[in-house]
């Protein structure tokens, strides 16, 4: 595996040193070796320029710095640039550093403050490259390079699987990507696809009946909102800010309030149903009690504007909360019994001794130790924050004194089995867990939204490979190649050539045709070329072409002063003739 990994890294290195590359890699893939190899290469080839390693989060900057060992980079200066540093301090870091670790927002601002110059850089290594679109700081930072026509090598790292072709196109355009390297998780032995096992758990009758009742309310509210002109009401929860803006632009204040209240109640019903389906009654009770506590602590004036408080004060809220409490005394989510069965099977049949159970819901994590204790299994809850208690629990787990840990987030702890009680809410955290050798088990409620979300992610991951071969994506990469070629040529052009290009660009902007409809393609190009040679107006160029017998554009350089003096006043004829003579020499050279 190590040799394959090194080979792949070398292939990436060969590509990224020659082309702007977007690397779409599995989350577990360690990109540190790629970053260090690329940095070493560019430090040797571009000795007087800097390298920037760009991350969105400050913690990621520190993580990136740790992979650059002092032994390998002892001859170079490495610095993290913080926004908390004074302007003087940042300026000193920019001057003395060969390798900079910085956020895109700060680098963009310091470009504008002229603390550092974009042309000082030879390489940008960008984490979370899929965010390079719209008005994100990454896109705005790169726009400064593009506006100044600076040629620079850009390598983007991401584990995001693009769902929309337009998003991938925009990212590639902003990064000036000419090559996309994609490592398919299906084809790798370390892939979670080859290690995970999904277990579908049917919901029991009591929970099904409750969810059925909630679903009836969801349909009623959905129908009401549709009748009032609200499109796709079930997506309101994901697009709530834009939904509010839509209401303000379209409806009167009284109607706005009604629709907002109904939308918020619909959102709460959806959340309630999904919690019961995926995590059980305790999770739903906790959610509703939190809403109730917040409502009691809100002062009366704020209750008027707080939409969730209106839901809490409805009779249906109290009815549902009482029903949940009553059901919780008589039933549990079937996942608990399936979890127990899984642990016992792995212990007896596979000799597994270490288990980590993860749920994104606190009430589930609190319930698991109680449930397992009733079945003669000891389980401890791992605190979320670093503490002496957490360190002691991890030590006891490694030593075998504790066999089962429950946690609300993934910890990098070696275990025989990593069991997700719920569908992982953060796939990046989930995929990072595959760095160790744990087997992965995911409990999914049958025919639930939880199951749909999981399989939707997996399907998007599988379809992504086809997106890369799309004709529009390939066209974008080719256009970027041409753009980079122009930038590269521009840096190599001498003063005379740059002057000529500037003249042509000025002419194309300042003297462009109002319309091409009166020209054949050939005549249009002749007028443009003659305008460039003679530095004359469009009308003057048209007159010359109309009267000149040798109308081939290649013959315009042979126009004589005598011919021009028959058309224009002597002074103007001399000026145009001198221009043609001078530009002819410029083009020839």
C-alpha positions as CSV (number, residue, x, y, z in Angstrom):
1,X,0.0,0.0,0.0
2,X,2.8,2.4,0.9
3,X,4.5,1.9,-2.5
4,X,1.2,2.6,-4.3
5,X,0.7,5.7,-2.2
6,X,4.2,7.0,-3.1
7,X,3.7,6.2,-6.8
8,X,0.4,8.1,-6.8
9,X,2.0,11.1,-5.0
10,X,4.8,11.1,-7.7
11,X,2.2,11.1,-10.5
12,X,0.4,14.1,-8.8
13,X,3.8,15.9,-8.4
14,X,4.5,15.4,-12.1
15,X,1.2,16.9,-13.1
16,X,1.0,19.8,-10.6
17,X,4.5,21.0,-11.4
18,X,3.4,21.5,-15.1
19,X,-0.3,22.4,-14.8
20,X,-2.7,24.1,-12.5
21,X,-4.3,21.1,-10.9
22,X,-7.5,20.4,-8.9
23,X,-7.0,17.4,-6.7
24,X,-10.2,15.7,-5.6
25,X,-9.1,13.1,-3.1
26,X,-10.8,10.9,-0.4
27,X,-10.9,12.6,2.9
28,X,-8.7,10.0,4.5
29,X,-5.9,10.7,1.9
30,X,-2.9,12.3,3.6
31,X,-2.1,15.4,1.5
32,X,0.9,16.4,3.5
33,X,3.4,14.5,1.4
34,X,2.0,16.2,-1.8
35,X,2.3,19.6,-0.2
36,X,5.9,19.1,1.0
37,X,7.0,17.6,-2.4
38,X,5.5,20.5,-4.3
39,X,6.9,23.0,-2.0
40,X,10.4,21.5,-2.3
41,X,10.2,21.5,-6.0
42,X,9.2,25.1,-6.4
43,X,11.7,26.3,-3.7
44,X,14.4,24.9,-6.0
45,X,13.1,26.1,-9.3
46,X,11.7,29.5,-8.2
47,X,14.4,30.5,-5.7
48,X,13.4,34.1,-5.2
49,X,9.7,33.7,-4.9
50,X,7.3,32.7,-2.1
51,X,4.9,29.8,-1.6
52,X,1.6,30.3,0.2
53,X,-0.3,27.4,1.8
54,X,-3.9,28.7,2.2
55,X,-6.5,27.3,4.6
56,X,-9.9,28.7,5.7
57,X,-9.5,27.8,9.3
58,X,-6.7,28.9,11.6
59,X,-6.4,25.5,13.1
60,X,-5.8,24.0,9.7
61,X,-2.9,26.5,9.2
62,X,-1.2,25.1,12.3
63,X,-1.9,21.5,11.1
64,X,-0.3,22.3,7.8
65,X,2.7,23.8,9.4
66,X,3.3,20.6,11.5
67,X,3.9,18.5,8.4
68,X,6.8,20.7,7.3
69,X,9.7,19.2,9.4
70,X,12.5,21.5,10.5
71,X,15.1,19.1,9.1
72,X,13.8,19.1,5.6
73,X,13.1,22.9,5.5
74,X,15.9,24.1,7.7
75,X,17.3,26.4,5.0
76,X,14.0,28.2,4.6
77,X,11.9,30.5,6.7
78,X,8.3,29.3,7.5
79,X,5.7,31.5,9.2
80,X,2.0,31.5,10.0
81,X,0.5,35.0,9.3
82,X,-2.3,35.8,11.8
83,X,-4.9,38.6,11.5
84,X,-4.0,39.4,15.2
85,X,-0.4,40.3,14.1
86,X,0.2,44.0,13.7
87,X,0.7,45.4,10.2
88,X,4.4,45.9,11.0
89,X,4.7,42.3,12.1
90,X,2.9,40.9,9.1
91,X,5.1,43.0,6.8
92,X,8.2,41.6,8.4
93,X,6.9,38.0,7.9
94,X,6.1,38.7,4.3
95,X,9.7,40.0,3.7
96,X,11.5,37.2,5.5
97,X,9.4,34.1,4.8
98,X,9.9,31.6,2.0
99,X,6.7,29.6,2.9
100,X,3.6,31.4,4.3
101,X,0.6,29.8,6.0
102,X,-2.3,32.2,5.7
103,X,-6.1,32.5,5.3
104,X,-7.4,33.8,2.0
105,X,-9.2,36.7,3.6
106,X,-6.1,38.0,5.2
107,X,-3.9,37.5,2.1
108,X,-6.5,39.3,0.0
109,X,-6.7,42.3,2.4
110,X,-2.9,42.5,2.6
111,X,-2.6,42.6,-1.2
112,X,-5.0,45.6,-1.1
113,X,-3.0,47.2,1.7
114,X,0.1,46.6,-0.4
115,X,1.9,44.8,2.5
116,X,2.9,42.1,0.0
117,X,2.8,41.9,-3.8
118,X,1.0,39.1,-5.7
119,X,3.9,38.7,-8.1
120,X,6.1,37.6,-5.2
121,X,4.5,34.2,-5.2
122,X,5.2,31.2,-7.4
123,X,2.9,28.6,-5.9
124,X,-0.5,28.6,-4.1
125,X,-1.6,25.4,-2.3
126,X,-5.3,25.8,-1.5
127,X,-7.3,23.7,1.0
128,X,-11.1,23.4,0.6
129,X,-10.7,24.4,-3.0
130,X,-14.4,23.6,-3.8
131,X,-15.3,26.9,-2.0
132,X,-13.5,29.0,-4.7
133,X,-16.7,30.5,-6.2
134,X,-19.1,33.4,-5.8
135,X,-17.9,36.0,-3.4
136,X,-15.9,33.7,-1.2
137,X,-12.6,35.0,0.1
138,X,-10.7,32.4,-2.0
139,X,-12.3,33.6,-5.2
140,X,-11.8,37.3,-4.4
141,X,-8.1,36.6,-3.5
142,X,-7.5,34.8,-6.8
143,X,-9.3,37.6,-8.7
144,X,-6.4,39.9,-7.7
145,X,-3.9,37.6,-9.5
146,X,-6.2,37.4,-12.6
147,X,-6.7,41.2,-12.8
148,X,-3.0,41.8,-12.6
149,X,-2.4,39.1,-15.3
150,X,0.1,37.3,-13.0
151,X,1.1,33.8,-14.0
152,X,1.3,31.5,-11.0
153,X,1.0,27.8,-10.3
154,X,-2.2,26.9,-8.3
155,X,-2.9,23.5,-6.8
156,X,-6.3,23.0,-5.1
157,X,-7.1,20.2,-2.6
158,X,-10.6,19.1,-1.8
159,X,-12.6,16.0,-0.9
160,X,-15.9,17.5,-2.1
161,X,-17.9,15.6,-4.7
162,X,-19.5,18.3,-6.9
163,X,-23.2,17.7,-7.6
164,X,-23.6,20.5,-10.2
165,X,-21.5,20.9,-13.3
166,X,-21.8,24.7,-13.0
167,X,-20.2,24.7,-9.6
168,X,-17.2,22.6,-10.9
169,X,-16.9,24.9,-13.9
170,X,-16.8,28.0,-11.8
171,X,-14.2,26.6,-9.4
172,X,-12.0,25.5,-12.3
173,X,-12.3,29.0,-13.9
174,X,-11.3,30.7,-10.7
175,X,-8.4,28.4,-10.0
176,X,-7.4,28.5,-13.7
177,X,-7.4,24.7,-13.5
178,X,-6.1,22.8,-16.6
179,X,-6.1,19.3,-15.0
180,X,-8.4,17.5,-12.6
181,X,-6.9,14.6,-10.7
182,X,-9.6,12.4,-9.1
183,X,-8.9,9.4,-6.9
184,X,-11.9,7.2,-6.9
185,X,-12.7,5.8,-3.4
186,X,-14.1,2.6,-5.0
187,X,-10.7,1.6,-6.3
188,X,-8.7,1.9,-3.1
189,X,-8.4,-0.7,-0.4
190,X,-8.4,2.0,2.3
191,X,-11.7,3.4,1.1
192,X,-14.6,3.5,3.5
193,X,-16.7,1.9,0.8
194,X,-14.7,-1.2,1.2
195,X,-14.7,-1.1,5.0
196,X,-18.2,0.1,5.9
197,X,-21.2,-2.1,6.4
198,X,-24.7,-0.5,6.6
199,X,-27.3,-2.2,8.8
200,X,-30.9,-1.3,8.0
201,X,-33.2,-1.4,11.1
202,X,-37.0,-1.5,10.7
203,X,-38.9,1.0,12.9
204,X,-41.4,-0.5,15.5
205,X,-45.1,0.1,15.4
206,X,-45.3,2.7,18.2
207,X,-42.8,4.9,16.6
208,X,-44.3,4.3,13.1
209,X,-47.7,5.4,14.4
210,X,-46.3,8.6,15.9
211,X,-44.3,9.5,12.8
212,X,-47.4,8.7,10.7
213,X,-49.4,11.3,12.7
214,X,-46.7,13.9,12.4
215,X,-46.5,13.3,8.7
216,X,-50.2,14.1,8.4
217,X,-49.6,17.5,9.9
218,X,-46.6,18.0,7.5
219,X,-48.9,17.3,4.5
220,X,-51.5,19.7,5.8
221,X,-49.1,22.5,6.3
222,X,-47.4,21.8,3.0
223,X,-50.7,22.0,1.2
224,X,-51.6,25.3,3.0
225,X,-48.3,26.9,2.0
226,X,-48.6,25.7,-1.6
227,X,-52.1,27.2,-1.8
228,X,-50.7,30.5,-0.6
229,X,-48.2,30.6,-3.4
230,X,-45.1,29.1,-1.5
231,X,-43.2,26.8,-3.9
232,X,-41.5,23.7,-2.5
233,X,-42.4,24.3,1.2
234,X,-40.4,21.2,2.3
235,X,-37.2,22.9,1.3
236,X,-37.9,26.0,3.4
237,X,-35.8,24.7,6.2
238,X,-32.7,24.6,4.0
239,X,-33.4,28.0,2.4
240,X,-35.0,29.9,5.2
241,X,-33.2,33.3,4.7
242,X,-34.1,33.4,1.0
243,X,-37.6,32.3,1.9
244,X,-38.0,35.2,4.3
245,X,-36.7,37.7,1.7
246,X,-39.2,36.2,-0.8
247,X,-42.1,36.8,1.6
248,X,-41.1,40.4,2.3
249,X,-41.0,41.2,-1.4
250,X,-44.3,39.6,-2.3
251,X,-46.7,39.7,0.7
252,X,-48.3,42.2,3.0
253,X,-47.1,42.2,6.7
254,X,-50.1,40.3,8.1
255,X,-49.8,37.6,5.5
256,X,-46.0,37.4,6.0
257,X,-46.6,36.7,9.7
258,X,-49.1,33.9,9.0
259,X,-46.8,32.2,6.4
260,X,-43.7,32.5,8.5
261,X,-45.5,31.0,11.5
262,X,-46.8,28.1,9.4
263,X,-43.3,27.6,7.8
264,X,-41.6,27.5,11.2
265,X,-44.2,25.0,12.5
266,X,-43.6,22.8,9.4
267,X,-39.9,23.0,10.0
268,X,-40.4,21.8,13.6
269,X,-42.7,18.9,12.5
270,X,-40.0,17.8,10.0
271,X,-37.3,17.9,12.6
272,X,-39.5,16.1,15.1
273,X,-40.3,13.3,12.7
274,X,-36.7,12.8,11.6
275,X,-35.4,12.7,15.2
276,X,-37.9,10.0,16.2
277,X,-37.1,8.0,13.1
278,X,-33.3,8.2,13.4
279,X,-32.6,8.6,17.1
280,X,-35.7,7.7,19.1
281,X,-38.1,9.3,21.5
282,X,-35.6,10.7,24.0
283,X,-33.9,12.8,21.2
284,X,-37.3,14.2,20.2
285,X,-38.2,15.0,23.8
286,X,-34.9,16.7,24.4
287,X,-35.4,18.8,21.3
288,X,-38.9,19.9,22.4
289,X,-37.8,20.6,26.0
290,X,-35.0,22.8,24.7
291,X,-37.5,24.8,22.7
292,X,-39.8,25.1,25.8
293,X,-36.9,26.2,28.1
294,X,-35.8,28.8,25.6
295,X,-39.3,30.1,25.3
296,X,-39.6,30.5,29.1
297,X,-36.4,32.5,29.2
298,X,-37.4,34.9,26.5
299,X,-38.8,38.2,27.7
300,X,-42.4,39.0,26.7
301,X,-41.4,41.6,24.0
302,X,-39.1,39.1,22.3
303,X,-41.8,36.4,22.3
304,X,-43.7,38.4,19.8
305,X,-40.9,38.2,17.2
306,X,-39.6,34.7,18.1
307,X,-41.2,32.3,15.7
308,X,-40.3,29.1,17.6
309,X,-42.0,30.5,20.8
310,X,-45.3,30.6,18.8
311,X,-44.9,26.9,18.0
312,X,-44.2,26.1,21.7
313,X,-47.5,27.9,22.7
314,X,-49.7,25.9,20.3
315,X,-51.9,23.1,21.7
316,X,-50.3,20.6,19.3
317,X,-46.9,21.2,20.9
318,X,-48.1,20.1,24.3
319,X,-50.0,17.2,22.8
320,X,-47.0,15.9,21.0
321,X,-44.7,16.3,24.0
322,X,-47.0,14.4,26.3
323,X,-47.4,11.7,23.7
324,X,-43.6,11.3,23.4
325,X,-43.2,11.1,27.2
326,X,-45.8,8.5,27.5
327,X,-44.3,6.4,24.6
328,X,-40.8,6.6,26.0
329,X,-41.9,4.7,29.1
330,X,-43.0,1.7,27.0
331,X,-40.8,1.5,24.0
332,X,-37.3,2.2,22.7
333,X,-35.8,2.7,19.3
334,X,-35.1,-0.7,17.7
335,X,-31.5,0.5,17.0
336,X,-30.6,0.0,20.6
337,X,-31.4,-3.7,20.5
338,X,-29.7,-4.0,17.1
339,X,-26.6,-2.3,18.6
340,X,-26.5,-4.7,21.5
341,X,-26.9,-7.7,19.1
342,X,-24.1,-6.4,16.9
343,X,-21.7,-5.9,19.8
344,X,-22.4,-9.4,21.2
345,X,-22.0,-11.0,17.7
346,X,-18.6,-9.2,17.1
347,X,-17.4,-10.2,20.6
348,X,-18.3,-13.9,20.2
349,X,-17.7,-14.5,16.5
350,X,-14.9,-12.1,15.7
351,X,-13.2,-11.7,19.1
352,X,-13.6,-7.9,19.0
353,X,-12.9,-6.3,22.3
354,X,-12.9,-2.5,21.6
355,X,-15.9,-0.6,20.4
356,X,-16.5,3.1,19.8
357,X,-20.2,4.1,19.4
358,X,-20.9,7.5,17.8
359,X,-24.1,9.5,17.7
360,X,-24.6,13.1,16.7
361,X,-27.4,13.3,19.3
362,X,-26.5,13.9,23.0
363,X,-29.6,12.2,24.3
364,X,-28.7,9.0,22.4
365,X,-25.1,9.1,23.8
366,X,-26.5,9.5,27.3
367,X,-29.0,6.6,26.8
368,X,-26.5,4.1,25.4
369,X,-24.5,3.4,28.7
370,X,-27.8,2.9,30.6
371,X,-29.1,0.5,28.0
372,X,-25.9,-1.5,27.7
373,X,-25.5,-1.6,31.6
374,X,-29.0,-3.3,31.8
375,X,-27.5,-6.0,29.5
376,X,-24.3,-6.4,31.6
377,X,-22.0,-4.3,29.3
378,X,-20.0,-1.4,30.6
379,X,-19.9,1.7,28.5
380,X,-18.4,5.2,29.3
381,X,-19.2,8.5,27.7
382,X,-16.2,10.3,26.2
383,X,-16.3,14.1,27.1
384,X,-16.3,16.3,24.0
385,X,-13.6,18.7,25.3
386,X,-10.1,17.8,26.2
387,X,-9.7,17.2,29.9
388,X,-7.9,14.9,32.4
389,X,-11.1,12.8,32.6
390,X,-11.1,12.3,28.8
391,X,-7.4,11.4,28.7
392,X,-7.9,8.9,31.5
393,X,-10.8,7.2,29.7
394,X,-8.8,7.0,26.5
395,X,-5.9,5.4,28.4
396,X,-8.1,2.9,30.1
397,X,-9.7,2.1,26.7
398,X,-6.3,1.4,25.1
399,X,-5.3,-0.7,28.1
400,X,-8.5,-2.8,27.8
401,X,-9.9,-1.7,31.2
402,X,-12.9,-0.2,29.3
403,X,-14.3,-2.0,26.2
404,X,-17.0,0.4,24.9
405,X,-16.9,4.2,24.5
406,X,-19.8,6.4,23.4
407,X,-19.1,9.8,21.9
408,X,-20.9,12.6,19.9
409,X,-17.9,13.1,17.6
410,X,-15.3,11.0,16.0
411,X,-12.0,10.6,17.9
412,X,-8.8,9.2,16.4
413,X,-8.8,6.2,18.7
414,X,-7.8,2.7,17.5
415,X,-10.8,0.3,17.9
416,X,-11.9,-3.0,16.5
417,X,-15.3,-1.5,15.4
418,X,-16.6,2.0,14.9
419,X,-20.4,2.0,15.1
420,X,-22.5,4.9,14.0
421,X,-25.8,4.9,15.7
422,X,-26.9,7.6,13.3
423,X,-26.1,8.5,9.7
424,X,-22.9,10.6,10.1
425,X,-24.0,14.3,9.9
426,X,-20.5,15.4,8.9
427,X,-19.1,13.2,6.2
428,X,-15.7,14.8,6.4
429,X,-15.4,13.7,10.1
430,X,-16.7,10.3,9.2
431,X,-14.3,9.7,6.4
432,X,-11.3,10.8,8.5
433,X,-12.1,7.9,10.8
434,X,-11.0,5.5,8.1
435,X,-7.3,6.4,8.7
436,X,-7.3,3.6,11.4
437,X,-8.1,0.0,10.9
438,X,-11.5,0.0,12.5
439,X,-14.4,-1.8,10.8
440,X,-17.2,0.6,10.3
441,X,-20.9,-0.1,10.9
442,X,-23.7,2.4,10.2
443,X,-27.2,1.8,11.6
444,X,-29.9,3.3,9.3
445,X,-33.6,3.4,10.0
446,X,-35.4,1.6,7.1
447,X,-37.3,3.9,4.6
448,X,-36.4,7.0,6.6
449,X,-35.0,10.4,5.6
450,X,-31.8,9.2,7.3
451,X,-31.5,6.3,4.9
452,X,-32.3,8.5,1.9
453,X,-29.6,11.1,2.8
454,X,-27.0,8.4,3.2
455,X,-27.6,6.7,-0.1
456,X,-28.0,10.1,-1.9
457,X,-24.4,10.9,-0.7
458,X,-23.1,7.6,-1.9
459,X,-24.8,7.9,-5.3
460,X,-23.4,11.4,-5.8
461,X,-20.0,10.1,-5.0
462,X,-20.3,7.4,-7.6
463,X,-21.8,9.7,-10.3
464,X,-19.1,12.3,-9.8
465,X,-16.6,10.4,-12.0
466,X,-18.9,10.8,-15.0
467,X,-19.2,14.5,-14.4
468,X,-15.4,14.9,-15.0
469,X,-15.7,13.7,-18.5
470,X,-18.5,16.2,-19.4
471,X,-17.7,18.1,-22.6
472,X,-18.3,21.5,-20.9
473,X,-15.8,20.7,-18.2
474,X,-13.2,19.7,-20.7
475,X,-13.9,22.9,-22.7
476,X,-13.3,24.9,-19.5
477,X,-9.9,23.2,-18.9
478,X,-8.8,23.9,-22.5
479,X,-9.8,27.6,-22.2
480,X,-7.8,27.8,-19.0
481,X,-4.8,26.4,-20.8
482,X,-5.1,29.1,-23.5
483,X,-5.5,31.7,-20.7
484,X,-2.4,30.5,-18.9
485,X,-0.4,30.3,-22.2
486,X,-1.2,34.0,-22.8
487,X,-0.1,34.9,-19.2
488,X,3.1,32.9,-19.6
489,X,3.8,34.5,-23.0
490,X,3.1,37.9,-21.6
491,X,5.8,37.5,-18.9
492,X,8.3,36.5,-21.5
493,X,7.6,39.2,-24.1
494,X,10.1,42.0,-24.7
495,X,9.1,45.7,-24.5
496,X,8.6,46.1,-28.2
497,X,6.2,43.1,-28.4
498,X,4.3,44.3,-25.2
499,X,3.9,47.7,-26.8
500,X,2.4,46.1,-30.0
501,X,0.0,43.9,-27.9
502,X,-1.1,47.0,-25.9
503,X,-1.8,48.9,-29.1
504,X,-3.8,46.0,-30.6
505,X,-5.8,45.7,-27.3
506,X,-6.4,49.4,-27.2
507,X,-7.6,49.4,-30.8
508,X,-9.9,46.4,-30.1
509,X,-11.5,48.2,-27.2
510,X,-11.5,51.8,-28.4
511,X,-12.1,51.4,-32.1
512,X,-14.2,48.2,-32.3
513,X,-17.0,48.1,-34.9
514,X,-20.5,49.1,-33.9
515,X,-21.8,46.1,-35.7
516,X,-20.5,43.4,-38.0
517,X,-23.7,43.0,-40.0
518,X,-22.6,45.3,-42.8
519,X,-19.3,43.4,-43.3
520,X,-18.2,40.1,-44.6
521,X,-15.8,38.3,-42.3
522,X,-13.0,39.1,-44.6
523,X,-13.8,42.8,-44.9
524,X,-14.2,43.1,-41.2
525,X,-10.8,41.7,-40.5
526,X,-9.3,43.9,-43.2
527,X,-10.7,47.1,-41.6
528,X,-9.5,46.0,-38.2
529,X,-6.0,45.2,-39.5
530,X,-5.8,48.5,-41.4
531,X,-6.9,50.4,-38.4
532,X,-4.0,48.9,-36.4
533,X,-1.4,49.6,-39.2
534,X,-2.5,53.2,-39.9
535,X,-3.8,54.1,-36.5
536,X,-6.8,55.6,-38.2
537,X,-10.5,55.7,-37.7
538,X,-13.0,53.1,-39.0
539,X,-14.3,55.5,-41.7
540,X,-10.7,56.3,-42.9
541,X,-9.9,52.5,-43.1
542,X,-13.1,51.8,-45.0
543,X,-12.3,54.6,-47.5
544,X,-8.8,53.3,-48.1
545,X,-10.0,49.7,-48.7
546,X,-12.8,50.9,-51.0
547,X,-10.3,52.8,-53.3
548,X,-7.2,50.6,-52.9
549,X,-6.8,48.1,-55.9
550,X,-4.8,45.5,-53.9
551,X,-7.5,44.7,-51.3
552,X,-5.7,41.7,-49.8
553,X,-4.8,42.6,-46.2
554,X,-1.2,41.4,-46.8
555,X,-0.8,44.2,-49.4
556,X,-1.8,47.1,-47.1
557,X,1.8,47.5,-45.9
558,X,2.6,48.5,-49.5
559,X,0.3,51.5,-49.6
560,X,2.2,54.5,-50.9
561,X,2.1,58.2,-49.8
562,X,1.0,59.2,-53.3
563,X,-2.1,57.0,-53.1
564,X,-3.0,58.4,-49.6
565,X,-2.5,62.0,-50.7
566,X,-5.2,61.5,-53.4
567,X,-7.7,60.6,-50.6
568,X,-6.7,62.7,-47.6
569,X,-5.2,66.2,-47.0
570,X,-1.4,66.3,-47.2
571,X,-0.8,66.5,-43.4
572,X,-3.2,63.6,-42.7
573,X,-1.9,61.5,-45.6
574,X,1.7,61.9,-44.3
575,X,0.6,60.9,-40.7
576,X,-1.2,57.7,-41.9
577,X,1.8,56.8,-44.2
578,X,4.3,57.2,-41.4
579,X,2.1,55.1,-39.1
580,X,1.9,52.3,-41.7
581,X,5.6,52.4,-42.2
582,X,6.4,52.3,-38.5
583,X,3.9,49.6,-37.6
584,X,5.1,47.5,-40.5
585,X,8.6,47.5,-39.0
586,X,7.1,46.6,-35.6
587,X,5.2,43.7,-36.9
588,X,8.1,42.4,-39.0
589,X,10.5,42.6,-36.0
